[in-house]
Amino acid sequence: MTRRWTITSLLLLLIYVCSRSANAQTQIPEQTNTIDLEAALPEPRAYIPDSQYLDFVYHNHEELTRFLRATSARYPNLTALYSIGKSIQGRELWVLVVSSSPYEHMLGKPDVKYVGNIHGNEPVGRELLLHLIQYLVSSYETDQYVKWLLDNTRIHIMPSMNPDGYAVSKEGTCDGGQGRYNARGFDLNRNFPDYFKQNNKRGQPETDAVKDWISKIQFVLSGSLHGGALVASYPYDNTPNAMFQTYSAAPSLTPDDDVFKHLSLVYAKNHAKMSRGVACKSATPAFENGITNGAAWYPLTGGMQDYQYVWYGCMEVTLEISCCKYPPAYELRKYWEDNQLSMIKFLAEAHRGVQGFVFDNNNNPIERASLKIKGRDVGFQTTKHGEFWRILLPGYYKLEVFAEGFAPREIEFVVVEQHPTLLNVTLTPSKRTEGSLPISQLYRPVPGPPPHLYRPPTPGYSGDSGLFSSITSGLNNLYSNLFG
């Protein structure tokens, strides 16, 4: 009996062990397959070309390109994609037009723009501009304000002016200069011609492309998105030559200072936090109402906003929108919520002031007529269709108009708060005697580049050279890396 029980027990034990072994063999492959499947899945990305979903993560250049192309294909009646050139490393400098007339200029419709990521390690603006694009095209049919804006404005959006710098930047880096510069080591926001000082820095492909771009399109209003502070900074960025200019910290005001302050306040007051004027850190400055004159913060030579204003009459404001230059991606949603209303309201300011046409006696438009508001000696020009725009606050003004071969005119007008003033000007041919100077020379206040614009009286300066120039340049670079 004992032997029979022992054999029976052994058989039962053998059956149990085999059963456990078989179960284990069937479970192991299942677990392995699960692990392999998860490893094989692509990393979740911000944008799927066949959907309208744009997540809050950072996009590399290829993903940015796919999003812009897919958006342009999905909304052909609201968008048009074009490139103004390439970066040093061959990346396209994309611009997407968002408007109900995206492919061609419509008479009387102003062109405005946003430029992001001029410093490669400040990419919050780059991402917010992608979300602005998606918001505008997806809200056109449902949001009456957005519909009005796109029906009456052509919005050009350049998400990244410095894609090469962005490619070597690191997420989570709040300070420092890695990725700030282009692939040749140039700060693109120090690479434009300067009114106050000669800028001898060699022109870069990215800045040359932007200069060509704005010479062909009469932009009325512009915002340049930066990081490293929380403030709207307006021209002038530079000031008459001074030793150790980084520490001069004196305002350098334009003839349109009232307008620039207003534009800056529009952005700051519609922002969730900017107008509070709270310093990002204890060692950094606080800005009253969230705005500052650029030179009063710290002077710089070769900035984009001064160049556009003086050379082409475009009013640009530098928008510093994040205390951390390259914050973690999980914070992007918060930045979008903080800036969304500001970004839209700011663009609408292009419809404030005066606008109209300049014609000859036969109602033909006069291209490149020179205009200025009396007492504001930075001028602007008409388009090839004879159009002009100028942002002004409510008040009484005089418009001075000059064109080659025509007698100059001065017209009084009033600007109100509720809507832009429409003003059409007719010029009559001038009566010139033999040997007399051209009208453009007789009535141009001061010479100097560009020759077709009115300029403030040129401040005296001596070219930077030697030790003091090197020290000043070094101090400016240090300050820029710290604060944007």
C-alpha positions in Angstrom: 0.0 0.0 0.0 2.8 2.4 0.9 4.7 1.7 -2.3 1.5 2.2 -4.4 0.8 5.6 -2.6 4.4 6.7 -3.2 4.1 6.0 -6.9 0.8 7.7 -7.1 2.2 10.8 -5.3 5.2 10.9 -7.6 2.9 10.8 -10.7 0.7 13.6 -9.3 3.8 15.7 -8.5 5.2 15.1 -12.0 1.9 16.2 -13.6 1.8 19.4 -11.4 5.4 20.3 -12.3 4.8 19.8 -16.0 1.7 21.9 -15.8 3.5 24.8 -14.2 6.3 24.5 -16.7 3.9 24.6 -19.6 2.1 27.6 -18.2 5.4 29.4 -17.7 6.4 28.7 -21.3 3.1 30.1 -22.7 3.3 33.3 -20.5 6.9 34.3 -21.2 6.4 34.9 -25.0 3.3 37.0 -24.2 5.3 39.2 -21.9 8.1 39.5 -24.4 5.8 40.4 -27.2 4.2 43.2 -25.1 7.7 44.7 -24.4 8.7 44.4 -28.1 5.4 46.1 -29.2 5.9 49.0 -26.8 9.5 49.5 -28.0 8.4 49.5 -31.6 5.7 52.1 -31.2 6.8 55.6 -32.4 7.3 58.3 -29.8 4.1 60.4 -29.5 4.6 63.6 -31.5 3.0 67.0 -31.5 1.3 66.8 -34.8 -0.2 64.0 -37.0 -0.6 65.2 -40.6 -4.0 63.7 -40.9 -5.5 65.3 -37.8 -6.0 68.8 -36.5 -4.4 68.0 -33.2 -1.3 70.1 -32.2 0.1 69.2 -28.8 2.1 71.4 -26.5 5.6 70.0 -27.2 8.6 71.4 -29.0 8.8 70.7 -32.8 12.0 70.1 -34.7 12.4 71.6 -38.1 11.0 68.6 -40.0 7.9 68.5 -37.8 7.4 72.2 -38.1 7.6 71.9 -41.8 5.1 69.1 -41.9 2.6 71.1 -39.8 2.9 74.2 -42.0 2.5 72.2 -45.2 -0.5 70.2 -43.9 -2.2 73.3 -42.6 -1.7 75.1 -45.9 -3.2 72.1 -47.7 -6.1 71.8 -45.3 -7.0 75.5 -45.4 -6.2 76.6 -49.0 -8.6 79.5 -48.7 -7.1 80.9 -45.6 -3.3 80.1 -45.8 -0.4 80.4 -48.2 3.1 79.0 -47.4 6.3 80.5 -48.7 10.0 80.6 -47.9 12.0 83.8 -47.8 15.3 81.9 -48.0 17.4 79.3 -46.2 19.6 79.3 -43.1 23.3 78.6 -43.3 22.7 74.9 -42.9 20.0 74.8 -45.6 16.8 74.9 -43.5 13.9 76.8 -45.0 12.9 80.1 -43.4 9.1 79.4 -43.6 6.4 82.1 -43.6 2.7 81.2 -43.5 0.2 83.9 -44.5 -3.1 83.6 -42.7 -5.9 85.7 -44.2 -9.1 85.4 -46.2 -6.9 86.6 -49.2 -3.7 84.6 -48.6 -2.3 84.4 -52.1 -2.5 88.0 -53.2 -2.5 91.5 -51.8 -6.0 93.0 -51.5 -6.3 96.8 -51.9 -6.5 98.5 -48.5 -5.7 95.4 -46.5 -2.6 96.0 -44.3 0.2 93.4 -44.0 1.4 92.6 -40.5 3.7 89.9 -39.2 5.2 88.0 -36.3 8.7 86.7 -36.2 9.8 84.0 -33.7 13.0 82.3 -32.6 15.5 84.9 -33.9 17.5 83.6 -31.0 17.6 79.8 -31.4 17.5 79.1 -27.6 14.3 81.1 -27.1 11.7 78.8 -28.7 8.5 79.6 -26.7 7.5 82.1 -29.4 8.2 79.5 -32.1 5.7 77.2 -30.6 3.1 79.8 -29.7 3.1 81.0 -33.4 2.2 77.4 -34.5 -0.7 77.4 -32.0 -1.7 80.9 -33.2 -1.9 79.6 -36.8 -4.0 76.7 -35.7 -6.3 78.9 -33.6 -6.8 81.4 -36.4 -7.7 78.9 -39.1 -9.9 76.7 -36.9 -11.8 79.7 -35.4 -12.5 81.6 -38.7 -16.0 80.2 -39.1 -17.0 80.4 -35.4 -15.2 83.5 -33.9 -16.5 86.8 -35.3 -13.4 88.7 -34.1 -11.0 86.3 -35.8 -13.1 86.4 -38.9 -13.0 90.2 -39.0 -9.2 90.1 -38.4 -8.6 87.7 -41.3 -11.0 89.4 -43.6 -9.3 92.8 -43.1 -5.6 91.8 -42.5 -2.9 89.7 -44.1 -1.0 88.1 -41.3 2.5 86.7 -42.1 3.9 84.3 -39.5 7.5 83.2 -39.4 7.8 80.7 -36.6 11.6 80.4 -36.7 14.2 82.9 -38.1 17.0 80.9 -36.6 16.3 77.1 -37.1 20.0 76.2 -37.0 20.4 77.7 -33.5 17.3 76.0 -32.3 18.7 72.6 -33.5 21.6 72.8 -31.0 19.6 74.3 -28.1 18.6 72.3 -25.0 15.2 72.1 -23.4 15.2 73.2 -19.8 18.1 75.7 -20.2 16.9 79.1 -18.8 20.0 81.1 -19.3 23.2 81.1 -21.4 24.0 81.4 -25.0 24.0 77.8 -26.4 21.9 78.0 -29.6 21.4 81.7 -29.4 23.5 82.4 -32.4 23.2 81.2 -36.0 25.5 78.4 -37.3 28.3 80.9 -37.9 28.1 82.3 -34.4 26.4 85.6 -35.2 23.6 87.1 -33.1 20.9 87.8 -35.7 19.4 90.6 -33.6 22.7 92.4 -33.8 23.1 91.9 -37.5 21.0 94.7 -39.1 22.1 98.1 -40.2 21.9 100.6 -37.4 20.8 104.2 -37.4 22.9 105.4 -34.5 26.2 103.5 -35.0 27.9 101.9 -38.0 27.4 98.1 -37.8 30.4 96.4 -39.3 29.2 92.8 -38.6 29.1 90.7 -41.8 25.5 90.2 -43.0 24.1 86.7 -42.5 21.8 84.7 -44.8 19.0 84.8 -42.3 19.1 88.6 -41.8 19.7 89.2 -45.5 16.6 87.2 -46.3 14.5 89.2 -43.8 15.9 92.5 -45.2 14.9 91.5 -48.7 11.5 90.3 -47.4 10.5 93.6 -45.7 11.8 95.6 -48.6 9.2 93.9 -50.8 6.2 94.0 -48.5 5.0 97.2 -46.8 4.5 95.8 -43.3 2.6 98.1 -41.0 3.0 96.3 -37.7 5.3 93.6 -36.4 6.1 91.6 -33.3 9.3 89.8 -32.6 9.0 87.0 -30.0 11.9 86.5 -27.5 12.5 84.8 -24.2 14.5 85.5 -21.0 12.3 88.3 -19.6 8.6 89.3 -19.4 8.2 92.7 -21.0 7.2 94.5 -24.2 10.2 96.5 -25.4 9.9 99.2 -28.0 12.3 101.4 -30.1 14.8 102.8 -30.0 17.0 99.9 -28.9 20.1 102.0 -29.5 21.3 105.4 -28.4 23.9 107.9 -29.6 27.4 106.6 -29.1 28.5 106.5 -25.5 31.4 104.7 -23.7 30.2 101.7 -21.7 26.8 102.2 -23.2 25.5 99.0 -21.4 25.4 101.1 -18.2 24.0 104.3 -19.6 20.4 103.0 -19.3 18.8 106.2 -20.7 15.6 106.2 -22.8 16.1 106.7 -26.5 12.7 107.8 -27.8 11.3 107.8 -31.3 9.1 110.5 -32.8 6.3 108.0 -32.4 6.9 107.2 -28.8 3.3 107.6 -27.8 2.3 105.0 -30.4 5.0 102.6 -29.4 4.0 102.8 -25.7 0.4 102.2 -26.7 1.2 99.2 -28.8 3.4 97.7 -26.0 0.6 98.3 -23.4 -1.9 96.6 -25.7 0.2 93.5 -25.5 1.1 93.7 -21.8 -2.4 94.5 -20.5 -4.0 91.7 -22.5 -1.3 89.3 -21.2 -2.2 87.3 -18.1 0.9 88.5 -16.1 3.1 91.0 -18.1 1.4 94.2 -17.0 2.1 93.5 -13.3 5.7 94.4 -14.0 7.1 91.7 -11.6 10.8 90.9 -12.0 11.6 87.4 -13.2 14.4 87.1 -10.6 15.6 89.2 -7.7 18.6 90.3 -9.7 16.7 91.3 -12.8 14.8 94.5 -13.4 11.1 95.0 -13.0 9.2 97.0 -15.7 6.4 99.4 -14.8 3.2 98.2 -16.6 5.3 95.5 -18.2 6.8 97.7 -20.9 10.1 99.4 -21.5 12.0 101.5 -23.9 14.7 99.3 -25.4 17.7 101.5 -24.8 16.5 102.3 -21.2 16.7 98.6 -20.5 20.0 98.1 -22.2 21.3 99.6 -25.6 22.2 97.3 -28.5 23.5 97.9 -32.0 22.0 96.2 -35.1 18.6 95.3 -33.7 15.8 94.3 -36.1 13.1 96.6 -34.6 15.0 99.8 -35.0 16.0 98.8 -38.6 12.4 98.2 -39.7 11.1 101.4 -38.2 13.7 103.8 -39.5 14.3 102.2 -42.9 10.7 101.1 -43.8 8.4 102.8 -41.3 7.2 99.4 -39.9 6.4 99.6 -36.2 7.8 96.6 -34.5 7.8 95.7 -30.8 10.0 93.1 -29.1 7.9 90.8 -27.0 9.8 89.0 -24.2 7.3 86.3 -23.2 9.1 83.9 -20.9 11.4 84.3 -17.9 13.1 81.0 -18.8 14.5 81.0 -22.3 13.9 77.4 -23.1 11.4 76.1 -20.4 10.2 72.5 -20.2 7.6 71.6 -22.7 4.9 70.9 -20.1 4.8 74.7 -19.5 3.9 75.5 -23.1 0.2 75.3 -22.5 0.5 77.9 -19.7 2.4 80.2 -22.0 -0.2 79.9 -24.8 -3.0 80.7 -22.3 -1.1 83.7 -21.1 -0.3 85.1 -24.6 -3.3 84.1 -26.8 -5.4 87.2 -26.3 -2.4 89.5 -26.5 -1.2 88.1 -29.8 -4.5 88.6 -31.5 -5.3 92.1 -30.0 -1.8 93.3 -30.9 -2.3 92.6 -34.6 -5.6 94.4 -34.7 -3.8 97.6 -33.9 -2.8 97.9 -37.5 -6.4 99.2 -38.0 -5.8 102.2 -35.9 -4.8 105.7 -37.2 -4.9 106.8 -40.9 -4.9 104.9 -44.2 -5.6 105.8 -47.8 -4.2 106.2 -51.3 -2.1 108.7 -53.2 -3.2 109.4 -56.8 -2.2 111.6 -59.6 -4.7 113.8 -61.5 -5.8 110.9 -63.6 -6.5 108.7 -60.6 -3.5 106.6 -61.2 -1.8 105.4 -58.0 1.6 106.9 -57.2 4.1 104.3 -56.1 6.8 105.1 -53.5 5.5 108.5 -52.7 7.2 109.6 -49.4 4.9 110.5 -46.5 5.4 111.7 -43.0 3.3 113.0 -40.1 4.4 116.6 -39.5 6.5 116.7 -36.4 7.3 113.0 -36.6 10.4 112.8 -38.8 10.4 109.1 -39.5 8.5 108.5 -42.7 6.9 105.8 -44.7 6.0 105.1 -48.4 3.1 104.1 -50.6 2.9 100.7 -52.1 2.8 100.1 -55.9 -1.0 100.5 -55.6 -0.5 103.9 -53.9 -1.7 102.7 -50.5 -0.4 103.9 -47.2 -1.1 103.2 -43.5 0.1 104.8 -40.3 -0.8 103.8 -36.7 -1.7 106.9 -34.7 -3.6 107.7 -31.5 -6.6 110.0 -31.5 -5.8 113.6 -32.3 -5.2 116.3 -35.0 -2.4 115.7 -37.5 -0.9 117.0 -40.7 0.2 114.6 -43.4 3.0 115.7 -45.7 3.2 114.0 -49.1 6.1 114.2 -51.6 6.6 112.4 -54.9 9.1 112.9 -57.7 7.6 115.2 -60.4 4.7 116.3 -58.2 4.0 119.4 -56.1 4.1 118.5 -52.4 0.9 118.6 -50.3 0.0 119.0 -46.7 -3.3 117.7 -45.5 -4.9 118.1 -42.1 -6.9 115.2 -40.7 -8.3 113.9 -37.5 -7.9 110.4 -35.9 -10.6 109.0 -33.7 -10.7 106.0 -31.4 -13.5 104.0 -33.1 -12.1 103.4 -36.6 -9.2 104.4 -38.9 -9.4 107.6 -40.8 -9.7 107.2 -44.5 -7.7 109.7 -46.5 -7.1 109.9 -50.2 -4.6 112.4 -51.6 -4.3 113.7 -55.1 -1.0 115.2 -56.3 -0.6 117.6 -59.2 2.4 117.8 -61.5 5.0 120.2 -60.3 6.2 123.2 -62.3 10.0 122.9 -62.5 12.4 125.4 -64.0 15.4 124.1 -65.9 18.3 123.3 -63.6 16.2 123.1 -60.5 16.7 120.3 -58.0 14.2 117.4 -57.9 11.3 117.7 -55.6 12.5 114.8 -53.5 15.7 116.7 -52.8 14.0 120.0 -52.1 11.7 118.6 -49.5 13.7 115.8 -47.9 14.8 117.0 -44.4 18.0 115.1 -44.2 20.1 112.8 -46.4 21.3 109.3 -45.5 20.3 105.7 -46.1 17.7 104.8 -47.1 17.4 107.8 -49.4 13.6 107.6 -49.9 12.7 108.0 -46.2 12.5 110.8 -43.7 15.0 110.4 -40.9 15.5 112.0 -37.5 18.5 114.4 -37.4 21.6 112.2 -37.5 23.3 112.1 -34.1 27.0 112.6 -34.1 29.1 109.5 -33.6 32.6 108.2 -34.2 33.1 104.7 -35.5 33.8 102.2 -32.8 37.3 100.9 -32.7 40.0 99.6 -30.4 39.7 98.7 -26.7 36.6 100.6 -25.8 34.7 98.9 -28.7 35.8 95.5 -27.6 34.8 96.1 -24.0 31.4 97.5 -24.9 30.7 94.6 -27.3 31.7 92.1 -24.6 29.4 93.7 -22.0 26.5 93.8 -24.4 26.9 90.1 -25.2 27.0 89.2 -21.5 23.9 91.3 -20.8 22.1 89.7 -23.7 22.8 86.2 -22.6 21.5 86.9 -19.2 18.3 88.8 -20.1 17.4 88.1 -23.8 
